[in-house]
């Protein structure tokens, strides 16, 4: 897990297996996470990333996740995807 000074950096190209392992680590260390940064410079690999981020937001709404605050992102092979997940 890439957690430094309360900032967790997640590579958006991570595989489902990597994200599943990361989710378990995050749950064990959720109190140490203040912000999540998603490195999506090379695109998004898996929809599991969205599930993980939404789960973090619902579990600990005080954690900043700028990736989810974007109105939309461009997913290669799909196009523009809305990130409006209020509720």
PyMOL commands that set and color helices and strands:
alter all, ss='L'
color gray80, all
select helices_A, chain A and resi 16-32+48-59+66-69
alter helices_A, ss='H'
color red, helices_A
select strands_A, chain A and resi 3-4+7-11+35-39+64-65+72-75+79-82
alter strands_A, ss='S'
color yellow, strands_A
deselect
rebuild
show_as cartoon
